[in-house]
């Protein structure tokens, strides 16, 4: 009889961690039902082929399993890309980057410098009920979304942000993307979330914010044109009716 040792425990822990991480990403992206379906298929395949030894069903399911990996890669290419980017991000492995500690502090300082202009702009737009959608890049690049709008590449300034979303501005309907401490592009088109849990009272801006947060690790800020409420979407979660203080705290945590 084979002994159950440390390597077996480590093997189980790694597999459990990978499944949990995959579950979390798919839950954030709104594809959790597909995850449940894949897991159910694997369980049925294991029972039929390995335990019950049902040859006919086992042969059919084995054929599906042989091409299943390719199909899953095609279907979940965005989630796989996000998983790999997050896995290799400096934030996740910062305990191994002690040599770059000073650079990390400098990056944090630069990030915190542009938090207040964003907060001021959102607060002012909320008072006048000016609709706005601002996306702040995380570890995953947003180049594909930037190309759907007009390039700006300007320093972050609260007045400029307010002017972009002024009701008569040609760029006010799209999203403003912020990356590397700069206003990169405005009037950008974002993916729309089809999550059925989103309240019907929330409009296209909120669904677009939720959609980009499900597809990437970016944080999206929405100012409602109807109510003036400030909302944020991050990792597939939508938080509504925030105060300026709470928004500042969320941005500080994100950066």
Short mmCIF file of the C-alpha atoms (twelve columns), coordinates in Angstrom:
data_MODEL
# 
_entry.id   MODEL 
# 
loop_
_atom_site.group_PDB 
_atom_site.id 
_atom_site.type_symbol 
_atom_site.label_atom_id 
_atom_site.label_alt_id 
_atom_site.label_comp_id 
_atom_site.label_asym_id 
_atom_site.label_seq_id 
_atom_site.Cartn_x 
_atom_site.Cartn_y 
_atom_site.Cartn_z 
_atom_site.pdbx_PDB_model_num 
ATOM 1   C CA . UNK A 1   0.000   0.000  0.000   1 
ATOM 2   C CA . UNK A 2   1.379   3.393  -0.992  1 
ATOM 3   C CA . UNK A 3   2.028   5.866  1.813   1 
ATOM 4   C CA . UNK A 4   0.294   9.251  1.948   1 
ATOM 5   C CA . UNK A 5   3.026   11.823 2.447   1 
ATOM 6   C CA . UNK A 6   3.812   15.515 2.359   1 
ATOM 7   C CA . UNK A 7   3.958   15.653 -1.451  1 
ATOM 8   C CA . UNK A 8   0.420   14.295 -1.677  1 
ATOM 9   C CA . UNK A 9   -0.836  16.935 0.757   1 
ATOM 10  C CA . UNK A 10  0.975   19.643 -1.206  1 
ATOM 11  C CA . UNK A 11  -0.528  18.310 -4.440  1 
ATOM 12  C CA . UNK A 12  -4.055  18.493 -3.016  1 
ATOM 13  C CA . UNK A 13  -3.503  22.002 -1.613  1 
ATOM 14  C CA . UNK A 14  -2.214  23.336 -4.955  1 
ATOM 15  C CA . UNK A 15  -5.132  21.835 -6.894  1 
ATOM 16  C CA . UNK A 16  -7.619  23.172 -4.332  1 
ATOM 17  C CA . UNK A 17  -6.038  26.633 -4.535  1 
ATOM 18  C CA . UNK A 18  -6.180  26.639 -8.344  1 
ATOM 19  C CA . UNK A 19  -9.841  25.570 -8.326  1 
ATOM 20  C CA . UNK A 20  -10.726 28.228 -5.771  1 
ATOM 21  C CA . UNK A 21  -8.877  30.936 -7.709  1 
ATOM 22  C CA . UNK A 22  -10.567 29.870 -10.954 1 
ATOM 23  C CA . UNK A 23  -13.932 29.835 -9.179  1 
ATOM 24  C CA . UNK A 24  -13.356 33.373 -7.872  1 
ATOM 25  C CA . UNK A 25  -12.362 34.790 -11.268 1 
ATOM 26  C CA . UNK A 26  -15.330 33.176 -13.015 1 
ATOM 27  C CA . UNK A 27  -17.709 34.390 -10.318 1 
ATOM 28  C CA . UNK A 28  -16.396 37.939 -10.786 1 
ATOM 29  C CA . UNK A 29  -16.736 37.654 -14.567 1 
ATOM 30  C CA . UNK A 30  -20.335 36.427 -14.375 1 
ATOM 31  C CA . UNK A 31  -19.579 32.990 -15.873 1 
ATOM 32  C CA . UNK A 32  -19.906 30.980 -12.654 1 
ATOM 33  C CA . UNK A 33  -22.704 28.774 -14.086 1 
ATOM 34  C CA . UNK A 34  -20.323 27.573 -16.789 1 
ATOM 35  C CA . UNK A 35  -17.801 26.707 -14.067 1 
ATOM 36  C CA . UNK A 36  -20.448 24.615 -12.297 1 
ATOM 37  C CA . UNK A 37  -21.298 22.906 -15.595 1 
ATOM 38  C CA . UNK A 38  -17.656 22.044 -16.322 1 
ATOM 39  C CA . UNK A 39  -17.150 20.677 -12.801 1 
ATOM 40  C CA . UNK A 40  -20.328 18.582 -13.085 1 
ATOM 41  C CA . UNK A 41  -19.110 17.187 -16.429 1 
ATOM 42  C CA . UNK A 42  -15.735 16.246 -14.921 1 
ATOM 43  C CA . UNK A 43  -17.422 14.500 -11.978 1 
ATOM 44  C CA . UNK A 44  -19.722 12.534 -14.298 1 
ATOM 45  C CA . UNK A 45  -16.739 11.615 -16.496 1 
ATOM 46  C CA . UNK A 46  -14.750 10.436 -13.469 1 
ATOM 47  C CA . UNK A 47  -17.625 8.322  -12.163 1 
ATOM 48  C CA . UNK A 48  -18.417 6.751  -15.530 1 
ATOM 49  C CA . UNK A 49  -14.857 6.089  -16.688 1 
ATOM 50  C CA . UNK A 50  -12.841 5.448  -13.548 1 
ATOM 51  C CA . UNK A 51  -15.209 4.205  -10.845 1 
ATOM 52  C CA . UNK A 52  -18.189 2.536  -12.545 1 
ATOM 53  C CA . UNK A 53  -16.142 1.550  -15.624 1 
ATOM 54  C CA . UNK A 54  -19.032 2.152  -18.011 1 
ATOM 55  C CA . UNK A 55  -17.241 1.602  -21.307 1 
ATOM 56  C CA . UNK A 56  -19.679 3.121  -23.807 1 
ATOM 57  C CA . UNK A 57  -20.367 6.318  -21.860 1 
ATOM 58  C CA . UNK A 58  -16.734 6.450  -20.792 1 
ATOM 59  C CA . UNK A 59  -15.539 6.286  -24.417 1 
ATOM 60  C CA . UNK A 60  -17.918 9.066  -25.483 1 
ATOM 61  C CA . UNK A 61  -16.918 11.295 -22.575 1 
ATOM 62  C CA . UNK A 62  -13.222 10.590 -23.186 1 
ATOM 63  C CA . UNK A 63  -13.625 11.957 -26.725 1 
ATOM 64  C CA . UNK A 64  -15.132 15.141 -25.315 1 
ATOM 65  C CA . UNK A 65  -12.369 15.424 -22.729 1 
ATOM 66  C CA . UNK A 66  -9.684  15.125 -25.419 1 
ATOM 67  C CA . UNK A 67  -10.889 18.335 -27.109 1 
ATOM 68  C CA . UNK A 68  -12.399 19.918 -24.002 1 
ATOM 69  C CA . UNK A 69  -9.224  21.745 -23.015 1 
ATOM 70  C CA . UNK A 70  -9.000  23.460 -26.394 1 
ATOM 71  C CA . UNK A 71  -12.661 24.471 -26.238 1 
ATOM 72  C CA . UNK A 72  -12.248 25.880 -22.728 1 
ATOM 73  C CA . UNK A 73  -9.193  27.893 -23.776 1 
ATOM 74  C CA . UNK A 74  -11.195 29.448 -26.634 1 
ATOM 75  C CA . UNK A 75  -14.237 30.200 -24.466 1 
ATOM 76  C CA . UNK A 76  -12.343 31.523 -21.451 1 
ATOM 77  C CA . UNK A 77  -9.388  33.240 -23.097 1 
ATOM 78  C CA . UNK A 78  -10.139 36.521 -21.291 1 
ATOM 79  C CA . UNK A 79  -10.358 34.827 -17.895 1 
ATOM 80  C CA . UNK A 80  -7.161  32.838 -18.550 1 
ATOM 81  C CA . UNK A 81  -5.331  36.007 -19.562 1 
ATOM 82  C CA . UNK A 82  -6.520  37.742 -16.410 1 
ATOM 83  C CA . UNK A 83  -5.474  34.759 -14.268 1 
ATOM 84  C CA . UNK A 84  -1.938  34.783 -15.717 1 
ATOM 85  C CA . UNK A 85  -1.586  38.568 -15.423 1 
ATOM 86  C CA . UNK A 86  -2.689  38.536 -11.786 1 
ATOM 87  C CA . UNK A 87  -0.493  35.537 -11.031 1 
ATOM 88  C CA . UNK A 88  2.576   37.364 -12.326 1 
ATOM 89  C CA . UNK A 89  1.731   40.798 -10.923 1 
ATOM 90  C CA . UNK A 90  4.107   42.543 -8.534  1 
ATOM 91  C CA . UNK A 91  1.249   43.068 -6.096  1 
ATOM 92  C CA . UNK A 92  0.837   39.335 -5.647  1 
ATOM 93  C CA . UNK A 93  4.569   38.631 -5.303  1 
ATOM 94  C CA . UNK A 94  5.583   41.826 -3.526  1 
ATOM 95  C CA . UNK A 95  7.112   39.824 -0.689  1 
ATOM 96  C CA . UNK A 96  9.744   38.648 -3.200  1 
ATOM 97  C CA . UNK A 97  10.476  42.120 -4.575  1 
ATOM 98  C CA . UNK A 98  12.333  43.639 -1.663  1 
ATOM 99  C CA . UNK A 99  15.031  44.914 -3.997  1 
ATOM 100 C CA . UNK A 100 12.435  47.102 -5.689  1 
ATOM 101 C CA . UNK A 101 10.941  48.376 -2.460  1 
ATOM 102 C CA . UNK A 102 11.858  52.007 -3.099  1 
ATOM 103 C CA . UNK A 103 10.419  51.897 -6.607  1 
ATOM 104 C CA . UNK A 104 7.202   50.443 -5.187  1 
ATOM 105 C CA . UNK A 105 6.946   53.345 -2.724  1 
ATOM 106 C CA . UNK A 106 7.520   55.860 -5.533  1 
ATOM 107 C CA . UNK A 107 4.786   54.229 -7.625  1 
ATOM 108 C CA . UNK A 108 2.396   54.396 -4.668  1 
ATOM 109 C CA . UNK A 109 3.185   58.084 -4.129  1 
ATOM 110 C CA . UNK A 110 2.553   58.879 -7.794  1 
ATOM 111 C CA . UNK A 111 -0.737  56.979 -7.675  1 
ATOM 112 C CA . UNK A 112 -1.913  58.835 -4.566  1 
ATOM 113 C CA . UNK A 113 -1.153  62.190 -6.199  1 
ATOM 114 C CA . UNK A 114 -3.943  61.732 -8.741  1 
ATOM 115 C CA . UNK A 115 -6.542  60.305 -6.346  1 
ATOM 116 C CA . UNK A 116 -7.764  63.669 -5.063  1 
ATOM 117 C CA . UNK A 117 -8.270  65.270 -8.533  1 
ATOM 118 C CA . UNK A 118 -10.474 62.283 -9.449  1 
ATOM 119 C CA . UNK A 119 -12.401 62.539 -6.172  1 
ATOM 120 C CA . UNK A 120 -12.914 66.298 -6.590  1 
ATOM 121 C CA . UNK A 121 -14.113 65.857 -10.165 1 
ATOM 122 C CA . UNK A 122 -16.557 63.099 -9.209  1 
ATOM 123 C CA . UNK A 123 -17.873 65.117 -6.273  1 
ATOM 124 C CA . UNK A 124 -18.485 68.179 -8.451  1 
ATOM 125 C CA . UNK A 125 -20.123 66.115 -11.210 1 
ATOM 126 C CA . UNK A 126 -22.327 64.395 -8.632  1 
ATOM 127 C CA . UNK A 127 -23.568 67.786 -7.410  1 
ATOM 128 C CA . UNK A 128 -24.568 68.837 -10.941 1 
ATOM 129 C CA . UNK A 129 -25.779 65.337 -11.905 1 
ATOM 130 C CA . UNK A 130 -23.286 65.123 -14.748 1 
ATOM 131 C CA . UNK A 131 -23.013 61.535 -15.958 1 
ATOM 132 C CA . UNK A 132 -19.482 60.115 -16.031 1 
ATOM 133 C CA . UNK A 133 -17.646 56.813 -16.463 1 
ATOM 134 C CA . UNK A 134 -13.973 56.672 -15.430 1 
ATOM 135 C CA . UNK A 135 -11.831 53.526 -15.700 1 
ATOM 136 C CA . UNK A 136 -8.525  53.226 -13.830 1 
ATOM 137 C CA . UNK A 137 -6.141  50.585 -15.157 1 
ATOM 138 C CA . UNK A 138 -4.877  47.853 -12.855 1 
ATOM 139 C CA . UNK A 139 -2.245  45.291 -13.839 1 
ATOM 140 C CA . UNK A 140 -3.963  44.320 -17.078 1 
ATOM 141 C CA . UNK A 141 -3.393  46.724 -20.013 1 
ATOM 142 C CA . UNK A 142 -6.429  48.474 -21.493 1 
ATOM 143 C CA . UNK A 143 -4.899  49.267 -24.895 1 
ATOM 144 C CA . UNK A 144 -7.709  47.579 -26.824 1 
ATOM 145 C CA . UNK A 145 -10.311 49.752 -25.110 1 
ATOM 146 C CA . UNK A 146 -8.215  52.917 -25.461 1 
ATOM 147 C CA . UNK A 147 -8.172  52.458 -29.231 1 
ATOM 148 C CA . UNK A 148 -11.982 52.643 -29.349 1 
ATOM 149 C CA . UNK A 149 -11.882 56.273 -28.187 1 
ATOM 150 C CA . UNK A 150 -9.883  59.454 -28.775 1 
ATOM 151 C CA . UNK A 151 -6.342  59.645 -27.457 1 
ATOM 152 C CA . UNK A 152 -5.644  62.401 -24.904 1 
ATOM 153 C CA . UNK A 153 -2.475  61.506 -22.951 1 
ATOM 154 C CA . UNK A 154 -2.796  64.434 -20.550 1 
ATOM 155 C CA . UNK A 155 -1.963  65.032 -16.907 1 
ATOM 156 C CA . UNK A 156 -4.767  64.198 -14.481 1 
ATOM 157 C CA . UNK A 157 -6.695  67.359 -13.657 1 
ATOM 158 C CA . UNK A 158 -10.123 67.671 -12.079 1 
ATOM 159 C CA . UNK A 159 -11.188 70.547 -14.383 1 
ATOM 160 C CA . UNK A 160 -10.188 68.573 -17.461 1 
ATOM 161 C CA . UNK A 161 -12.142 65.528 -16.276 1 
ATOM 162 C CA . UNK A 162 -15.228 67.684 -15.701 1 
ATOM 163 C CA . UNK A 163 -14.889 69.272 -19.149 1 
ATOM 164 C CA . UNK A 164 -14.656 65.852 -20.809 1 
ATOM 165 C CA . UNK A 165 -17.984 64.826 -19.274 1 
ATOM 166 C CA . UNK A 166 -19.704 68.172 -19.807 1 
ATOM 167 C CA . UNK A 167 -23.090 67.451 -21.388 1 
ATOM 168 C CA . UNK A 168 -22.287 69.258 -24.637 1 
ATOM 169 C CA . UNK A 169 -18.882 67.608 -24.997 1 
ATOM 170 C CA . UNK A 170 -18.611 65.073 -27.860 1 
ATOM 171 C CA . UNK A 171 -16.741 62.687 -25.528 1 
ATOM 172 C CA . UNK A 172 -19.147 62.687 -22.583 1 
ATOM 173 C CA . UNK A 173 -21.001 59.515 -23.597 1 
ATOM 174 C CA . UNK A 174 -17.956 57.228 -23.576 1 
ATOM 175 C CA . UNK A 175 -15.537 56.136 -20.873 1 
ATOM 176 C CA . UNK A 176 -12.406 57.973 -19.742 1 
ATOM 177 C CA . UNK A 177 -9.432  55.645 -19.257 1 
ATOM 178 C CA . UNK A 178 -6.667  56.470 -16.785 1 
ATOM 179 C CA . UNK A 179 -3.391  54.538 -16.946 1 
ATOM 180 C CA . UNK A 180 0.155   55.161 -15.708 1 
ATOM 181 C CA . UNK A 181 -0.926  58.337 -13.949 1 
ATOM 182 C CA . UNK A 182 -2.252  59.919 -17.175 1 
ATOM 183 C CA . UNK A 183 -5.584  60.547 -18.857 1 
ATOM 184 C CA . UNK A 184 -5.043  58.199 -21.780 1 
ATOM 185 C CA . UNK A 185 -8.240  58.267 -23.839 1 
ATOM 186 C CA . UNK A 186 -11.850 59.448 -23.719 1 
ATOM 187 C CA . UNK A 187 -15.035 58.395 -25.462 1 
ATOM 188 C CA . UNK A 188 -14.009 54.742 -25.147 1 
ATOM 189 C CA . UNK A 189 -16.381 51.815 -25.645 1 
ATOM 190 C CA . UNK A 190 -16.488 49.185 -22.891 1 
ATOM 191 C CA . UNK A 191 -17.979 45.684 -22.732 1 
ATOM 192 C CA . UNK A 192 -21.467 45.610 -21.244 1 
ATOM 193 C CA . UNK A 193 -22.282 43.202 -18.440 1 
ATOM 194 C CA . UNK A 194 -25.291 40.950 -18.967 1 
ATOM 195 C CA . UNK A 195 -25.476 40.012 -15.301 1 
ATOM 196 C CA . UNK A 196 -29.140 39.571 -14.373 1 
ATOM 197 C CA . UNK A 197 -28.475 40.671 -10.781 1 
ATOM 198 C CA . UNK A 198 -27.935 44.298 -11.819 1 
ATOM 199 C CA . UNK A 199 -30.972 46.405 -10.769 1 
ATOM 200 C CA . UNK A 200 -33.033 47.670 -13.697 1 
ATOM 201 C CA . UNK A 201 -32.830 51.182 -12.316 1 
ATOM 202 C CA . UNK A 202 -29.125 51.288 -13.238 1 
ATOM 203 C CA . UNK A 203 -28.296 52.309 -16.782 1 
ATOM 204 C CA . UNK A 204 -25.728 51.565 -19.458 1 
ATOM 205 C CA . UNK A 205 -22.873 53.329 -17.636 1 
ATOM 206 C CA . UNK A 206 -23.234 51.042 -14.638 1 
ATOM 207 C CA . UNK A 207 -23.439 47.943 -16.822 1 
ATOM 208 C CA . UNK A 208 -20.355 49.043 -18.749 1 
ATOM 209 C CA . UNK A 209 -18.477 49.659 -15.497 1 
ATOM 210 C CA . UNK A 210 -19.434 46.216 -14.260 1 
ATOM 211 C CA . UNK A 211 -18.513 44.714 -17.633 1 
ATOM 212 C CA . UNK A 212 -14.952 46.128 -17.645 1 
ATOM 213 C CA . UNK A 213 -14.483 45.015 -14.024 1 
ATOM 214 C CA . UNK A 214 -15.483 41.482 -15.020 1 
ATOM 215 C CA . UNK A 215 -13.189 41.402 -18.061 1 
ATOM 216 C CA . UNK A 216 -10.144 43.051 -16.430 1 
ATOM 217 C CA . UNK A 217 -8.770  43.973 -13.016 1 
ATOM 218 C CA . UNK A 218 -9.512  47.666 -13.594 1 
ATOM 219 C CA . UNK A 219 -11.606 49.816 -11.265 1 
ATOM 220 C CA . UNK A 220 -14.480 51.797 -12.785 1 
ATOM 221 C CA . UNK A 221 -16.186 54.866 -11.313 1 
ATOM 222 C CA . UNK A 222 -19.695 55.918 -12.340 1 
ATOM 223 C CA . UNK A 223 -21.483 59.173 -11.647 1 
ATOM 224 C CA . UNK A 224 -25.196 58.760 -12.276 1 
ATOM 225 C CA . UNK A 225 -26.848 61.333 -14.522 1 
ATOM 226 C CA . UNK A 226 -30.257 60.623 -12.970 1 
ATOM 227 C CA . UNK A 227 -29.435 60.617 -9.238  1 
ATOM 228 C CA . UNK A 228 -25.935 62.071 -8.956  1 
ATOM 229 C CA . UNK A 229 -24.850 59.032 -6.943  1 
ATOM 230 C CA . UNK A 230 -21.263 57.791 -7.202  1 
ATOM 231 C CA . UNK A 231 -20.657 54.072 -7.753  1 
ATOM 232 C CA . UNK A 232 -17.612 51.883 -8.291  1 
ATOM 233 C CA . UNK A 233 -17.188 48.500 -9.955  1 
ATOM 234 C CA . UNK A 234 -14.198 46.259 -9.212  1 
ATOM 235 C CA . UNK A 235 -13.672 42.519 -9.567  1 
ATOM 236 C CA . UNK A 236 -17.226 42.005 -10.733 1 
ATOM 237 C CA . UNK A 237 -18.798 43.778 -7.742  1 
ATOM 238 C CA . UNK A 238 -20.808 46.983 -7.967  1 
ATOM 239 C CA . UNK A 239 -20.890 49.325 -4.963  1 
ATOM 240 C CA . UNK A 240 -23.389 52.171 -5.224  1 
ATOM 241 C CA . UNK A 241 -24.169 55.482 -3.529  1 
ATOM 242 C CA . UNK A 242 -20.662 56.230 -2.221  1 
ATOM 243 C CA . UNK A 243 -19.581 59.377 -0.415  1 
ATOM 244 C CA . UNK A 244 -16.486 61.301 -1.486  1 
ATOM 245 C CA . UNK A 245 -14.649 59.980 1.573   1 
ATOM 246 C CA . UNK A 246 -15.511 56.384 0.746   1 
ATOM 247 C CA . UNK A 247 -14.477 56.895 -2.878  1 
ATOM 248 C CA . UNK A 248 -11.117 58.265 -1.740  1 
ATOM 249 C CA . UNK A 249 -10.627 55.232 0.499   1 
ATOM 250 C CA . UNK A 250 -11.507 52.774 -2.293  1 
ATOM 251 C CA . UNK A 251 -9.082  54.483 -4.676  1 
ATOM 252 C CA . UNK A 252 -6.335  54.446 -2.033  1 
ATOM 253 C CA . UNK A 253 -6.866  50.716 -1.470  1 
ATOM 254 C CA . UNK A 254 -6.838  50.065 -5.213  1 
ATOM 255 C CA . UNK A 255 -3.656  52.015 -5.878  1 
# 
